[in-house]
């Protein structure tokens, strides 16, 4: 069942986030296969030439939902990390499925989103010993959103 969920999540991300430009889709025939190491894309999130990246209103609403889930943990004193992870994952799925952004702003959002997905995945199997630490990491990561993004 978990495998089906992850396959669905990946398929949703691929279909909802069509970001290839026409220049990315062009191919060249060099007549020979080169076995050179390709440079890895930059995965570090940075500002947009000193300015914040722009996100649409739907993204802002969904980020607010994620923050509310984390804020409610303290109010409800919930220690069921799998339940919290499920709520966060559901909100992340909603954010991904409603994503209509394109371009550099969209790519920056992915750089922010991918570490969050990993942290939520870790929370699903968290114990009483490491669960609070993972929650703090998720909270800190959510708080980074305002540093890099604005409506």
Secondary structure by P-SEA (a helix, b strand, c coil): caaaaaaaaaaaaaaaccccccccccccccccccccccccccccccccccbbbbbcaaaaaaaaaaaaaaaacccccccaaaaaaaaaaaaaaaaaaacccccaaaaaaaaaaaaaaaaaaaaaacccccaaaaaaaaaaaaaaccccccc
